[in-house]
Amino acid sequence: MAFNNHISLSHILINGQKHIGLKFRYDRRVQALVNSLPDVACNEDLGMFHLPNNKSNLDIIFRTFKGIAWVDGNMFFGQSRSRGLDDPLDLSWHEARSDRRQRSCPKEFKDKLRLKKYSNNTARSYINCFERFINHFPDREIDDLDERDVRSYIDHMIAEQQSDSYINLAINSIKFYYETVQDMPYRFYAIERPRKRKRLPKVLSRGEVLQIIDCTNNLKHRCIVSLLYSSGLRRSELLNLEIIDIESKRMLVHIRDAKGNKDRYTILSEKVLNDLRDYYRQWKPKKYLFEGPNNQRYSPNSVQKIVSRAANKAGILIHVTPHMLRHSFATHLLESGTDLRYIQMLLGHSSSKTTEIYTHVATSSFEMIRNPLDL
């Protein structure tokens, strides 16, 4: 059945109380039904009708407009975007802070981060961003801050010349508190974000990658750099690899609980496999393929230092990161004629649009084009 009338429900705050807002085009029949709702009122500033937010009123709304108008209640039935990670959330760093002159992140904010199983990195970023936000309004109650205050804070960050990525992170932390912790999904749906810049990935040539590998200090470092490149791994995926994840008989690397909480397989190089066998005999890791002190996982900073030092030693002028090796893996596969769909599968991209960015940097994309100066 198709409806001409459409009613959107939204979360709004009236005098500190949660209310259900109703947005719709004027229709005499719909207006009469809205007027019949319990405790309904009109807020002229917001330009919408509203009634107290409770399950009973939500049920009444759907019953009242059944067969008459389509009610969009998606804002009240949001899904969790949490990731099931193995590492328990450790917030001891926050508890141990000595500077208590400023307001601290609410306990329920941290409790929800634990409940949703957010990663330690994301939790730290959210807490720090949200504390900067609430301390920007030192004389205001946290729950009294509204959309205008959020926009004012965004303007402040822009004036400070904060990066687009930081502003987006700050908005995410604010939305997390008011929408997830306070259970008002999509309350700040209309908040404008900085337009995302489309940057091309930085890519090394195959020769430069081989130079970096040759300039590693030892066999362990050589295996780390080689595996990052030859299997297109993220740094976190490399660090989470266990010995059993190298499936030599099938020449595959099994990646578990990657970004998006997904498992996948990627290819294993014969040259890297030979180095890994020598590395295993020499270093004898217990559980993780690459281990630090006390057989714990290798640290992310150590991997970055290995890549940076080898690149400097190889005379690479630009700053090289582990993720650049992943970008180079994808680009070199595309240049050699590998179908984009296979590259998407190896990288673990959910959308082909993410993988398509490599068509903009692959030299094969330009080989058939003759420069007009050379015609």
QUIPE-V531776 format. One record per run of one state. SS is the DSSP state (H for helix, E for strand, - for the rest). FROM is the first residue (numbers start at 1). LEN is the number of residues. If there is no record, write none. Layout:
# QUIPE-V531776
SS|FROM|LEN, SS|FROM|LEN
This chain:
# QUIPE-V531776
-|1|5, E|6|9, -|15|2, E|17|8, -|25|3, H|28|8, -|36|5, E|41|3, -|44|4, E|48|5, -|53|2, H|55|10, -|65|5, E|70|3, -|73|1, H|74|3, -|77|15, H|92|4, -|96|11, H|107|9, -|116|4, H|120|16, -|136|6, H|142|3, -|145|2, H|147|13, -|160|4, H|164|18, -|182|24, H|206|9, -|215|4, H|219|12, -|231|4, H|235|6, -|241|1, E|242|1, H|243|3, E|246|2, -|248|4, E|252|7, -|259|3, E|262|6, -|268|2, H|270|14, -|284|4, E|288|1, -|289|2, E|291|1, -|292|1, H|293|3, -|296|1, E|297|1, -|298|2, H|300|14, -|314|8, H|322|14, -|336|4, H|340|8, -|348|4, H|352|9, -|361|2, H|363|3, -|366|6, H|372|3, -|375|1
